[in-house]
Amino acid sequence: MINKASDARTLHQIHIVGIAGKRFDISIRDGRFASIVEADPLRAETDQPGRDLWIGPGFIDLHTHLAWTDFDHADQLRRDPHEIEVMQAQAFEATLRTGVTTARDAGGIRPATVRHIVQHYGHPLKVQTCSDMLGAADARGLEHLEERLTEIFGTGAGWVKIMATGGLGAPTEKVLEPNFSEEEFRFIVSFAHENHKKVLVHTWGGVTIDWSIDTGVESIEHGMFMTEDQAGRLAEAGVAFVPTTSIYRIAADPKGVLALNQLICERASRAAEAHPKAIEYARRAGVRIGFGTDYATPGLHGHNLQELDTLAEYGLSWADALRAATSTAAEILGSGGELGQIAEGYLADAVIFDADPYQARNAAQLQQSIVSVIAGAK
């Protein structure tokens, strides 16, 4: 089902997702789309006679945690290192099988681990990393932050993640309080940008969204308590929004796959209730909304497309939700010139379907229609 596009191949008489009424012959060489030409309608040659196929760009998950095996990190520390490695490799494979060919890991995995899993286990998932996360324990002044950032740069990570507020572990009345001073926050962003690193910011809302806008970070994550004014300024500043909507509904269910305690479920429920309003503000303001799941355990990896359902339920059209996971996500990564589209010269990261994805009723039907996943050049 997962195919590496290293060998030359041609796909005959295939539909491109989003282009109605036409078929194409698409050739792939050296892991990239070499040519895309409209097919002769009189030619009968197809890859699978009597079966219509569609090709779309591989999905991009902008917020996942591929290194984590357990919701509680203390549980992971009790596992054998080899067991953790195998579970991480399984997360790569499961993510690929759902049609996600590129992921931005939001903390936990390092580039060296990604390379090892891709090479040793043969799961060609492309992963952009931030290695570690800067959180409340790092609010110890600029000298400490410079040391921590230098360590992160040394891993080869291309992103820096700021845990600007609390999350499910924080008391409700304190979840919007900043973990860093404004001076520390601004230093992190400026030092990262000076070293050609991009910045993503975990924030549930409050003043840290304002700081993110002022400093020009690349994206904010979660943001369920964002205000309408902040959404407008996000759009003006070009800062993207990756809401990760589905994880909070999952976490709010005490009988669900995470089976969290009542207090955490209540906090997740409050977050989930707020998300539709934030999505509405962002959509109306024209903020770029990206697809991200925040999935971090074996029970979640491989179900990434569920995020499409919540994005659509919260106000995005189905087509816009698909774009959030492809072309828009590629732009947010800074890879819009080679990912997120079926276009000549682009990496041949793609998903082949036996039904038009634009006509899918939901994520489950979309995933059922996946025939194969193609991973292009490194």
Secondary structure, DSSP 8 states (H G I E B T S, - for coil): -EEETTS-EEEEEEEETT-TT--EEEEEETTEEEEEEE--TT----SSTT---EEEE-EEEEEE-SS--SSSHHHHHTS-HHHHHHHHHHHHHHHHHTTEEEEEE-SS--HHHHHHHHHHH----EEEE--SEE-GGG-S-HHHHHHHHHHHHHTT-SEEEEE-S--TTS-GGGTTS-SS-HHHHHHHHHHHHHTT-EEEEEE-STHHHHHHHHHT-SEEEE-TT--HHHHHHHHHHT-EEE--HHHHHHHH-TTSSS---HHHHHHHHHHHHHHHHHHHHHHHHT--B-----B-STTTTT-TTHHHHHHHHTT--HHHHHHHTTHHHHHHHT-TTTSSS--TTSB--EEEESS-GGG-SSHHHHHHTEEEEEE---
